[in-house]
Amino acid sequence: MAGWMWLRCFFGPHLQRIHRSPDQSRPEGRAGRRGWTYQPKSLEKHTDSILGWASALWSLSYYSSPLLLCYLYRKGYICSSKLVPVSQYVGTVLVCLLGVACLRGWGRWKNSEYQQFISILEETRKTNTPSKKKKLGCYDFDFSHWPADFSWKEVSNLKLPSKAGVSLLKPEARLRGAADSVLNSVRTLPCHIISFLIAHSFGRRMLYPGSVYLLQKAMRPMLQQGQARLVEECEGQRNKLVACDGNEIDTMFVDRRRVGGMQGQTLVICCEGNAGFYEVGCMNTPLEGGYSVLGWNHPGFAGSTGVPFPQNEANAMDVVIQFAVHRLGFNLRDIMVYAWSIGGFTASWAVMSYPEIQAVVLDASFDDLLPLALKVMPDSWRPLVTHTVRQYMNLNNADQLCKYQGPVLLIRRTKDEIITTTGPEDIMSNRGNDLLLKLLQFRYPKVMTDDGVRAVRAWLGASNPLEEASVYSSYEVDDDWCTSVLQSYQSERGQFFPWSVGKRPQLDRKYMRNFETTHCTPLPYSEFATPWSL
């Protein structure tokens, strides 16, 4: 029995925090909800530190391996006479690390708190009942050991359009003859190979730096602090979802249906940025407003597995929505999607694929990744960058958003330095402008004539409220008249876009709000609003 317990401690996860005692049925008062950092005994502490440094060195050597191999090759170390003693050294180090891991298991076995935790984890793995899940939720530990709470397979009536997963909008293919197509494929084969290597090496990591292990390790104390706040102060529930591609998605749900009034009945699903995590990300904004909130981490971020390519991102978003509907019990019409920055891709995919969703709010988002990718790469790389983005990283937010018929709100950061193609001082280069223009041109094609586009661009050029008011007064805009025109059209023709309303209501302020700050400033709840609808 003791040997079996030691084995479980040896293979067990790293325990970081105890949110509350599992024997405490319900925390009483604010002080009762406070947890404490797990305190390992001296033996476990030191051995864990050694293994942590070994893991960090392995990650560093992995990322620097191309340069390291080139250096060793030039010095003549990659040969049989040199590799034999090196392999002996490596074997000795591995045996020593195994011994250190055994000592760590012994230290855990001697700790009563860890023994209690590992017993609860094993019981929950056998039968994942709500009562056992509640006890397991009292602990913060390596999420790879967390039992799955919901799988895409549970919704068996859904059929995938392809083996890769859910359906995505594809870029339009150019029509070519059969012979021309074969010759072109042969001619462009080197470009395809280089694009693949770029996308799967530094390209993906540049686009989603939050998936880099070293960055996650540096942010770990901050993420653990955010996790503790969500669980202990907001009574959040952590869940592991399994997407259709097998990736495990780390989520956090805060239920306000009993205490949040009308807003608590609405679920806000949050989609984070390319270096954002739900522990410290945009969940805080709707939480301040009393909404029920569901946050999730991109594939490859924190507890989520996989890599954040567009297909994997959409698969993850799909299982999050299925979990919200089939396990949490929300109707699609009671779900609002809120996204920041690159999260606009999954948010726009969600409302395109589930048009019954109540509304979508996109903060500091863009219309298309390609112009932003071309901005940071050399001009001579333009054909290669275009092919790589369209083939592997096609974040076509505007195309997806135009498929949605519901309420939309865009929030533009007037000092944004990330999604501008020239610089933060040039507000007209903000790609959020292009997102608004494409949406309005699709929904109101007869309004967005040359004069209409000119009027919208004049408003977009305003960088502060005084300039906005000046533009509105120059065009003599009457908001009440604009609303009455649209309501009249809706009652006569129906509500599906595009609308052929011919008069020129000013629609920019209905769909976009300005926020005078930079890209990474957290959005205060005062700037968060339900999108406009008739």
C-alpha positions as CSV (number, residue, x, y, z in Angstrom):
1,M,0.0,0.0,0.0
2,A,2.8,2.4,0.9
3,G,4.7,1.5,-2.2
4,W,1.6,2.1,-4.4
5,M,1.1,5.5,-2.7
6,W,4.8,6.4,-3.4
7,L,4.4,5.5,-7.0
8,R,1.4,7.8,-7.3
9,C,3.4,10.6,-5.7
10,F,6.3,9.9,-8.0
11,F,4.2,10.2,-11.2
12,G,1.9,12.8,-9.7
13,P,1.6,16.4,-10.9
14,H,3.2,19.5,-9.5
15,L,0.9,21.0,-6.8
16,Q,1.0,24.8,-6.7
17,R,-1.8,26.1,-4.5
18,I,-4.7,24.9,-2.3
19,H,-7.7,27.2,-2.9
20,R,-9.4,25.9,0.2
21,S,-9.6,22.7,2.2
22,P,-11.5,19.9,0.4
23,D,-13.2,19.1,3.7
24,Q,-14.7,22.7,3.8
25,S,-18.2,22.2,2.3
26,R,-18.8,25.9,1.7
27,P,-16.4,28.8,2.4
28,E,-17.8,31.3,4.9
29,G,-17.1,34.9,4.3
30,R,-14.4,36.5,2.3
31,A,-11.6,35.3,4.6
32,G,-12.9,31.7,4.3
33,R,-12.4,31.8,0.5
34,R,-8.7,32.6,0.7
35,G,-6.3,29.8,-0.2
36,W,-2.7,29.3,0.5
37,T,0.4,28.3,-1.6
38,Y,1.3,24.7,-1.2
39,Q,4.4,24.3,1.0
40,P,6.5,21.3,0.1
41,K,8.9,19.8,2.5
42,S,12.6,20.5,2.2
43,L,13.4,17.4,0.2
44,E,10.6,17.9,-2.3
45,K,11.4,21.6,-2.6
46,H,15.0,21.2,-3.5
47,T,14.5,18.2,-5.9
48,D,11.7,20.0,-7.6
49,S,14.0,23.0,-8.1
50,I,16.6,20.8,-9.7
51,L,14.1,19.2,-12.1
52,G,12.7,22.6,-12.9
53,W,16.1,23.9,-14.0
54,A,16.7,20.8,-16.0
55,S,13.4,21.4,-17.8
56,A,14.2,25.0,-18.5
57,L,17.6,24.1,-19.9
58,W,16.0,21.4,-22.1
59,S,13.6,24.0,-23.5
60,L,16.4,26.5,-24.1
61,S,18.5,23.9,-25.9
62,Y,15.4,22.8,-28.0
63,Y,14.7,26.3,-29.3
64,S,18.5,27.0,-29.9
65,S,19.1,23.5,-31.4
66,P,19.6,24.7,-35.0
67,L,22.3,27.1,-34.0
68,L,23.8,24.7,-31.6
69,L,24.0,21.9,-34.2
70,C,25.6,24.2,-36.7
71,Y,28.2,25.2,-34.1
72,L,29.0,21.6,-33.1
73,Y,29.2,20.5,-36.8
74,R,31.7,23.3,-37.6
75,K,33.8,22.4,-34.6
76,G,33.8,18.7,-35.6
77,Y,32.0,17.4,-32.6
78,I,29.3,15.5,-34.7
79,C,31.3,12.3,-35.3
80,S,31.3,8.8,-33.7
81,S,34.4,9.4,-31.7
82,K,32.9,12.4,-30.1
83,L,29.3,11.2,-29.8
84,V,30.1,8.1,-27.7
85,P,31.5,9.9,-24.6
86,V,28.8,12.6,-25.0
87,S,26.1,9.9,-24.9
88,Q,27.7,8.5,-21.8
89,Y,27.6,11.9,-20.1
90,V,24.0,12.3,-21.1
91,G,23.1,8.9,-19.8
92,T,24.8,9.7,-16.5
93,V,22.8,12.9,-16.2
94,L,19.5,11.1,-17.0
95,V,20.2,8.5,-14.3
96,C,20.9,11.3,-11.8
97,L,17.7,13.1,-12.7
98,L,15.8,9.9,-12.3
99,G,17.3,9.6,-8.8
100,V,16.3,13.2,-8.1
101,A,12.7,12.4,-9.3
102,C,12.6,9.4,-6.9
103,L,13.6,11.6,-4.0
104,R,11.0,14.1,-5.0
105,G,8.4,11.3,-4.9
106,W,9.6,10.4,-1.4
107,G,9.3,14.0,-0.3
108,R,5.7,14.2,-1.6
109,W,4.8,10.9,0.1
110,K,5.9,12.3,3.4
111,N,3.6,15.4,3.0
112,S,0.1,14.8,4.3
113,E,-1.4,17.6,2.1
114,Y,0.1,16.1,-1.1
115,Q,-1.2,12.6,-0.1
116,Q,-4.7,14.0,0.4
117,F,-4.5,15.7,-3.0
118,I,-3.2,12.7,-4.9
119,S,-5.9,10.5,-3.3
120,I,-8.7,12.9,-4.5
121,L,-7.1,13.1,-8.0
122,E,-7.1,9.3,-8.3
123,E,-10.7,9.0,-7.1
124,T,-11.8,11.7,-9.6
125,R,-10.1,9.9,-12.4
126,K,-12.0,6.7,-11.7
127,T,-15.4,8.4,-11.4
128,N,-15.7,12.1,-12.2
129,T,-18.8,12.9,-10.2
130,P,-19.7,16.6,-9.3
131,S,-18.9,16.1,-5.6
132,K,-15.4,14.7,-6.4
133,K,-14.9,17.4,-9.1
134,K,-15.7,20.0,-6.5
135,K,-13.0,18.6,-4.1
136,L,-10.5,18.5,-7.0
137,G,-11.3,22.1,-7.8
138,C,-9.8,23.0,-4.5
139,Y,-6.3,22.5,-5.9
140,D,-4.3,24.2,-8.6
141,F,-1.9,21.7,-10.2
142,D,-0.4,20.7,-13.6
143,F,-3.5,20.8,-15.9
144,S,-2.2,17.9,-18.0
145,H,-3.3,15.6,-15.1
146,W,-6.8,17.1,-14.8
147,P,-9.5,14.7,-15.9
148,A,-11.6,15.7,-18.9
149,D,-14.9,17.3,-18.0
150,F,-16.5,17.6,-21.5
151,S,-15.7,16.2,-24.9
152,W,-16.9,17.2,-28.4
153,K,-17.8,13.5,-28.9
154,E,-20.6,13.9,-26.3
155,V,-22.5,15.9,-28.9
156,S,-22.7,12.9,-31.3
157,N,-25.2,14.4,-33.7
158,L,-22.6,16.8,-35.1
159,K,-20.6,15.8,-38.2
160,L,-17.3,17.2,-39.1
161,P,-16.9,18.5,-42.7
162,S,-13.3,17.3,-42.8
163,K,-10.8,15.3,-40.7
164,A,-9.1,18.5,-39.6
165,G,-12.2,19.7,-37.8
166,V,-14.9,22.3,-38.2
167,S,-15.4,24.3,-41.4
168,L,-13.4,27.4,-42.2
169,L,-13.7,30.0,-44.9
170,K,-11.0,29.4,-47.5
171,P,-9.4,32.0,-49.7
172,E,-10.8,32.1,-53.3
173,A,-8.7,29.9,-55.6
174,R,-7.8,31.3,-59.0
175,L,-9.2,29.3,-62.0
176,R,-6.5,27.6,-64.1
177,G,-6.4,25.0,-66.8
178,A,-5.4,21.4,-65.9
179,A,-2.0,21.6,-67.6
180,D,-1.3,25.0,-66.2
181,S,-2.3,23.9,-62.8
182,V,0.2,21.0,-62.8
183,L,3.0,23.2,-64.1
184,N,2.3,25.9,-61.6
185,S,2.3,23.3,-58.8
186,V,5.7,22.1,-59.8
187,R,7.0,25.7,-60.2
188,T,5.7,26.8,-56.8
189,L,6.7,23.6,-54.9
190,P,9.8,25.3,-53.3
191,C,7.6,28.2,-52.2
192,H,5.1,25.7,-50.6
193,I,7.9,24.0,-48.7
194,I,9.4,27.2,-47.4
195,S,6.0,28.5,-46.4
196,F,5.3,25.3,-44.5
197,L,8.7,25.6,-42.7
198,I,8.1,29.3,-41.8
199,A,4.6,28.7,-40.6
200,H,5.5,25.8,-38.4
201,S,8.7,27.3,-37.0
202,F,9.1,31.0,-36.1
203,G,6.0,32.2,-38.0
204,R,3.5,30.6,-35.6
205,R,5.5,31.7,-32.6
206,M,5.7,35.3,-33.9
207,L,1.9,35.3,-34.4
208,Y,1.2,33.6,-31.0
209,P,4.1,34.4,-28.7
210,G,1.9,33.1,-25.8
211,S,2.5,29.6,-27.0
212,V,6.3,29.8,-26.3
213,Y,7.1,27.7,-23.2
214,L,9.8,30.1,-21.9
215,L,7.3,33.0,-22.0
216,Q,4.7,30.9,-20.1
217,K,7.3,29.9,-17.6
218,A,8.2,33.6,-17.0
219,M,4.5,34.5,-16.6
220,R,3.7,31.5,-14.4
221,P,3.6,33.4,-11.0
222,M,1.2,36.0,-12.6
223,L,-1.0,33.2,-14.1
224,Q,-1.2,31.4,-10.8
225,Q,-2.2,34.6,-9.0
226,G,-4.9,35.2,-11.6
227,Q,-6.1,31.6,-11.3
228,A,-6.3,31.9,-7.5
229,R,-8.3,35.2,-7.8
230,L,-10.8,33.7,-10.2
231,V,-11.4,30.6,-8.1
232,E,-11.2,32.0,-4.6
233,E,-12.8,35.4,-5.1
234,C,-15.1,34.9,-8.1
235,E,-15.9,31.2,-7.3
236,G,-14.8,30.2,-10.8
237,Q,-15.0,26.6,-12.0
238,R,-12.1,25.2,-14.0
239,N,-12.9,22.6,-16.7
240,K,-11.0,20.6,-19.3
241,L,-12.7,20.3,-22.7
242,V,-11.6,17.9,-25.4
243,A,-12.0,19.4,-28.9
244,C,-12.6,17.4,-32.1
245,D,-8.9,17.4,-33.0
246,G,-8.0,15.9,-29.6
247,N,-6.6,19.1,-28.1
248,E,-7.4,19.7,-24.5
249,I,-8.7,23.2,-23.8
250,D,-8.3,24.9,-20.4
251,T,-11.4,26.9,-19.4
252,M,-12.7,29.0,-16.5
253,F,-16.4,29.5,-15.9
254,V,-17.8,32.1,-13.4
255,D,-21.6,31.6,-12.9
256,R,-23.6,34.8,-12.0
257,R,-27.1,33.5,-12.9
258,R,-28.2,33.5,-9.2
259,V,-26.6,36.7,-8.1
260,G,-26.0,38.8,-11.2
261,G,-29.6,39.9,-12.0
262,M,-30.5,40.2,-15.7
263,Q,-26.8,40.5,-16.8
264,G,-26.0,37.4,-15.0
265,Q,-28.3,35.5,-17.3
266,T,-26.1,36.4,-20.2
267,L,-22.9,34.4,-20.8
268,V,-20.0,36.3,-22.2
269,I,-17.4,34.0,-23.9
270,C,-14.0,35.8,-23.9
271,C,-11.4,35.3,-26.6
272,E,-7.9,36.4,-25.6
273,G,-5.1,38.0,-27.6
274,N,-2.0,36.4,-29.0
275,A,-0.1,36.6,-25.7
276,G,-3.2,36.7,-23.5
277,F,-4.4,34.2,-21.0
278,Y,-7.8,34.0,-19.3
279,E,-6.1,34.2,-15.9
280,V,-5.0,37.8,-16.5
281,G,-6.9,38.7,-19.7
282,C,-10.2,40.2,-20.8
283,M,-12.4,38.1,-18.5
284,N,-12.2,40.9,-15.9
285,T,-14.1,43.4,-18.0
286,P,-17.5,41.5,-18.2
287,L,-17.0,40.2,-14.7
288,E,-17.1,43.8,-13.4
289,G,-20.5,44.2,-15.1
290,G,-22.0,41.2,-13.4
291,Y,-22.1,38.9,-16.4
292,S,-21.6,35.1,-16.3
293,V,-18.3,34.6,-18.0
294,L,-16.5,31.7,-19.8
295,G,-12.8,32.2,-20.5
296,W,-10.5,29.8,-22.4
297,N,-6.9,29.6,-23.4
298,H,-5.7,29.2,-27.0
299,P,-4.3,25.8,-27.9
300,G,-0.7,25.6,-26.7
301,F,-1.4,28.4,-24.0
302,A,-1.0,27.5,-20.3
303,G,-3.1,24.4,-19.7
304,S,-4.4,24.0,-23.2
305,T,-2.6,21.6,-25.5
306,G,-1.9,21.7,-29.3
307,V,-0.7,24.6,-31.5
308,P,-2.7,27.7,-32.3
309,F,-3.2,27.4,-36.1
310,P,-6.6,28.8,-37.4
311,Q,-8.1,25.3,-37.7
312,N,-7.2,24.4,-34.1
313,E,-8.4,27.7,-32.9
314,A,-11.8,27.2,-34.6
315,N,-12.0,23.6,-33.2
316,A,-11.3,25.0,-29.7
317,M,-13.9,27.7,-30.0
318,D,-16.5,25.1,-31.2
319,V,-16.1,22.9,-28.2
320,V,-16.3,25.9,-25.9
321,I,-19.6,26.8,-27.4
322,Q,-20.9,23.2,-27.2
323,F,-19.8,23.1,-23.6
324,A,-21.7,26.4,-22.8
325,V,-24.9,25.1,-24.4
326,H,-24.9,21.4,-23.6
327,R,-23.2,21.3,-20.2
328,L,-23.7,24.8,-18.7
329,G,-27.2,25.1,-20.0
330,F,-27.1,28.5,-21.9
331,N,-29.2,29.1,-25.0
332,L,-27.2,30.5,-28.0
333,R,-29.4,33.7,-27.8
334,D,-28.2,34.2,-24.3
335,I,-24.5,34.1,-25.3
336,M,-22.4,37.1,-26.2
337,V,-18.9,36.8,-27.6
338,Y,-16.2,39.3,-26.5
339,A,-12.7,39.3,-28.1
340,W,-9.6,41.3,-27.8
341,S,-7.0,41.7,-30.6
342,I,-6.3,38.4,-32.4
343,G,-9.2,36.8,-30.5
344,G,-11.4,38.5,-33.1
345,F,-10.7,35.5,-35.4
346,T,-12.3,32.9,-33.2
347,A,-15.1,35.4,-32.2
348,S,-16.0,36.1,-35.8
349,W,-15.8,32.4,-36.6
350,A,-18.2,31.7,-33.7
351,V,-20.9,34.2,-34.8
352,M,-20.5,33.1,-38.4
353,S,-21.0,29.4,-37.4
354,Y,-23.6,30.0,-34.7
355,P,-25.7,32.9,-36.1
356,E,-28.2,32.6,-33.2
357,I,-25.6,34.1,-30.8
358,Q,-26.9,37.3,-29.2
359,A,-24.1,39.7,-30.1
360,V,-20.3,40.1,-30.6
361,V,-17.9,42.8,-29.3
362,L,-14.5,43.1,-30.9
363,D,-11.9,45.2,-29.1
364,A,-8.7,46.3,-30.9
365,S,-9.3,43.8,-33.6
366,F,-8.5,43.9,-37.4
367,D,-10.0,42.9,-40.7
368,D,-7.2,40.7,-42.1
369,L,-3.8,39.5,-40.9
370,L,-2.0,39.9,-44.3
371,P,-1.5,43.7,-44.2
372,L,-0.1,43.5,-40.7
373,A,2.2,40.6,-41.6
374,L,3.5,42.5,-44.6
375,K,4.2,45.5,-42.4
376,V,6.8,43.6,-40.3
377,M,8.5,41.7,-43.1
378,P,10.8,42.9,-45.9
379,D,9.2,44.0,-49.1
380,S,11.2,41.4,-51.1
381,W,9.4,38.7,-49.1
382,R,5.9,39.9,-50.1
383,P,4.9,36.9,-52.4
384,L,6.2,34.4,-49.8
385,V,4.5,36.2,-46.9
386,T,1.2,36.4,-48.8
387,H,1.3,32.7,-49.6
388,T,2.2,31.7,-46.1
389,V,-0.5,33.8,-44.5
390,R,-3.2,32.7,-47.0
391,Q,-2.3,29.0,-46.7
392,Y,-1.5,28.6,-43.0
393,M,-2.5,31.7,-41.0
394,N,-5.5,33.1,-42.9
395,L,-7.2,35.2,-40.1
396,N,-9.9,36.7,-42.3
397,N,-12.0,38.4,-39.6
398,A,-13.9,40.7,-41.9
399,D,-15.0,37.9,-44.2
400,Q,-16.3,35.9,-41.3
401,L,-18.0,38.8,-39.6
402,C,-19.9,39.7,-42.7
403,K,-21.6,36.3,-42.5
404,Y,-23.2,37.3,-39.2
405,Q,-26.6,39.0,-39.1
406,G,-26.6,40.0,-35.4
407,P,-25.5,43.1,-33.4
408,V,-21.8,44.0,-33.7
409,L,-19.7,46.5,-31.7
410,L,-16.2,47.4,-32.6
411,I,-13.9,49.2,-30.1
412,R,-11.0,51.1,-31.7
413,R,-7.9,52.1,-29.7
414,T,-7.0,55.6,-31.0
415,K,-3.4,55.2,-29.9
416,D,-3.0,51.6,-31.0
417,E,0.5,50.7,-31.9
418,I,0.0,47.0,-32.9
419,I,-2.7,46.9,-35.6
420,T,-1.7,50.0,-37.4
421,T,0.3,49.6,-40.6
422,T,2.4,52.8,-40.2
423,G,2.3,53.9,-36.6
424,P,0.1,54.9,-33.7
425,E,0.1,58.5,-34.7
426,D,-1.6,57.7,-38.0
427,I,-5.1,56.7,-36.9
428,M,-6.2,56.1,-40.4
429,S,-3.8,53.1,-40.7
430,N,-5.6,51.3,-37.9
431,R,-7.0,48.1,-39.5
432,G,-10.0,48.4,-37.3
433,N,-11.1,51.1,-39.7
434,D,-11.1,48.6,-42.6
435,L,-13.1,46.1,-40.5
436,L,-15.8,48.7,-40.0
437,L,-15.8,49.7,-43.6
438,K,-16.1,46.2,-44.9
439,L,-18.9,45.4,-42.5
440,L,-20.9,48.6,-43.4
441,Q,-20.3,48.0,-47.2
442,F,-21.7,44.5,-46.9
443,R,-24.7,45.4,-44.7
444,Y,-25.6,48.8,-46.3
445,P,-24.3,48.7,-49.9
446,K,-26.5,51.6,-51.1
447,V,-25.5,53.8,-48.2
448,M,-21.8,53.1,-48.6
449,T,-21.4,54.9,-52.0
450,D,-18.5,57.2,-52.6
451,D,-20.1,59.9,-50.5
452,G,-21.0,57.5,-47.8
453,V,-17.4,56.0,-47.6
454,R,-16.0,59.6,-47.6
455,A,-18.3,60.5,-44.6
456,V,-17.3,57.4,-42.7
457,R,-13.6,58.0,-43.4
458,A,-14.0,61.6,-42.1
459,W,-15.4,60.3,-38.9
460,L,-12.7,57.6,-38.6
461,G,-10.0,60.3,-39.0
462,A,-11.2,61.9,-35.8
463,S,-8.9,60.9,-32.9
464,N,-10.9,62.5,-30.0
465,P,-14.5,63.3,-29.0
466,L,-14.2,67.0,-30.1
467,E,-13.2,66.1,-33.6
468,E,-15.9,63.4,-33.8
469,A,-18.5,66.1,-32.8
470,S,-17.2,68.4,-35.4
471,V,-17.5,65.8,-38.2
472,Y,-21.1,65.0,-37.1
473,S,-22.1,68.7,-37.1
474,S,-20.6,69.2,-40.5
475,Y,-22.7,66.4,-41.9
476,E,-25.8,67.5,-39.9
477,V,-26.4,64.0,-38.5
478,D,-29.7,63.4,-36.8
479,D,-29.5,60.1,-34.8
480,D,-33.3,59.9,-34.2
481,W,-33.9,60.3,-38.0
482,C,-31.3,57.7,-38.8
483,T,-32.9,55.2,-36.4
484,S,-36.4,55.8,-37.7
485,V,-35.3,55.2,-41.3
486,L,-33.7,51.9,-40.4
487,Q,-36.7,50.8,-38.3
488,S,-39.0,51.6,-41.1
489,Y,-36.9,49.6,-43.6
490,Q,-36.7,46.7,-41.1
491,S,-40.5,46.6,-40.6
492,E,-41.1,46.6,-44.4
493,R,-38.4,44.4,-45.8
494,G,-37.2,42.2,-43.0
495,Q,-33.9,42.1,-41.0
496,F,-31.5,40.0,-43.1
497,F,-28.5,41.9,-44.5
498,P,-27.6,43.3,-46.9
499,W,-30.2,46.1,-46.8
500,S,-30.9,48.2,-49.8
501,V,-31.9,51.3,-47.8
502,G,-31.1,54.2,-50.1
503,K,-31.1,57.2,-47.7
504,R,-27.9,58.0,-45.9
505,P,-28.1,57.4,-42.1
506,Q,-24.8,57.8,-40.3
507,L,-24.0,54.3,-39.0
508,D,-20.3,54.6,-37.9
509,R,-21.1,55.5,-34.3
510,K,-23.7,52.7,-34.1
511,Y,-21.0,50.1,-34.8
512,M,-17.8,51.5,-33.4
513,R,-16.7,53.2,-30.2
514,N,-13.3,55.0,-29.7
515,F,-11.2,54.4,-26.6
516,E,-8.3,56.8,-26.2
517,T,-5.5,54.4,-25.2
518,T,-2.9,51.9,-26.5
519,H,-3.4,48.3,-27.7
520,C,-2.6,46.5,-24.5
521,T,-4.4,48.6,-21.9
522,P,-7.1,46.6,-20.1
523,L,-10.6,47.7,-21.2
524,P,-12.5,49.1,-18.3
525,Y,-16.1,48.1,-17.9
526,S,-17.2,51.7,-18.5
527,E,-16.1,51.2,-22.2
528,F,-17.8,47.9,-22.5
529,A,-21.3,48.1,-24.0
530,T,-24.0,45.9,-25.5
531,P,-23.9,46.3,-29.3
532,W,-26.5,48.5,-30.9
533,S,-29.6,46.9,-32.4
534,L,-32.9,48.2,-33.6
